[in-house]
Every structure is written in structure tokens, then in C-alpha cells.
């Protein structure tokens, strides 16, 4: 199913937190770092029709507390406002 965000919104797949350290020690859920990082799946446009400076496949860091969790084909995705995107990772 293809989802196209409307307006200045970005659909992302959240990166799962590390479940064990490099040395093999498992980290309990309560101690896992909740870093807001994800891969862009789709994005909308600015009000004037110009494309957002992120595109599908980009890895981003985002902040903010307003996000909408969506389940599509059994996969949980997150829809965020573009203003909450902090950085694009290269």
C-alpha cells in the first residue's frame, strides 16, 4: 500500500533500540536508549508545492512529542511534522 503524506509531514520507520551491547550483554527495555531516529518512507510538500529537503531512504533524527503511530501491513510507522525533523544523517 502506498501512503503519501499531505502537507509538511514525513512518514518514517523508527529505528529499533539496541537490544544488546557489542560485547553481547542484553539490555533490558527499561535501560534502552530511546533515540528518536528513523528512515524516511515518504514525505509531503511545502504549502507552495516545493519538495521537502528530505526524501525516501534518508535517515533522520527528530524531536517533538506530537507524532501519529500508524500500522500498515503489520508494520508500525510514525507520521511526524517536518518542523520536528532535527537533522539528516549522512
C-alpha positions in Angstrom: 0.0 0.0 0.0 1.4 3.4 -0.9 1.0 6.3 1.6 1.6 9.9 0.5 1.7 12.4 3.4 -0.3 15.6 2.8 1.3 18.9 3.7 4.5 19.3 5.6 4.6 15.7 7.1 7.1 12.9 7.0 6.3 9.2 7.3 9.2 7.3 9.0 10.1 3.8 10.1 11.6 4.1 13.6 15.0 2.6 14.3 14.7 -0.1 16.9 16.8 0.4 20.0 19.9 -1.8 20.6 18.9 -4.9 22.5 22.4 -6.0 23.3 25.8 -4.3 23.6 28.7 -5.0 21.2 30.2 -7.4 23.9 26.9 -9.4 23.9 25.2 -8.2 27.1 21.4 -7.9 26.7 19.9 -4.5 27.7 16.5 -4.6 29.5 13.7 -2.4 28.0 13.8 0.0 30.9 17.5 0.8 30.2 17.4 1.0 26.4 18.2 4.4 25.0 15.1 5.9 23.3 16.8 7.8 20.5 14.4 9.3 18.0 15.9 8.2 14.8 14.3 6.7 11.7 14.3 6.1 8.0 12.1 8.2 5.7 9.4 6.2 3.9 7.6 9.1 2.2 7.2 12.8 2.6 4.8 15.6 1.6 5.5 19.0 0.2 5.6 22.6 1.5 2.4 24.7 1.1 3.8 26.3 -2.1 4.3 22.8 -3.7 8.1 22.7 -3.3 9.6 19.4 -2.1 10.9 19.0 1.4 14.7 18.7 1.8 14.4 15.0 2.8 13.4 12.1 0.6 12.6 8.5 0.9 15.6 6.5 2.1 17.1 9.3 4.2 18.0 8.6 7.8 16.9 11.4 10.1 16.9 12.5 13.8 13.6 14.0 15.0 12.3 15.6 18.2 9.0 16.8 19.5 6.1 15.0 21.2 3.4 15.1 18.5 3.6 12.1 16.3 1.0 9.7 14.9 1.6 6.0 15.0 0.2 4.1 12.1 0.1 0.4 11.4 0.4 -0.6 7.7 0.6 -4.2 6.6 1.6 -5.2 10.2 4.4 -2.7 10.4 4.3 0.2 12.8 5.3 3.6 11.2 5.3 7.1 12.5 3.9 10.3 10.9 5.7 13.5 12.1 5.5 17.1 11.2 8.5 18.3 9.1 9.2 21.0 11.7 10.2 18.2 14.2 13.0 16.9 11.9 16.3 18.0 13.6 18.9 16.6 11.2 19.6 14.4 8.2 22.3 11.8 8.8 24.7 11.0 6.1 
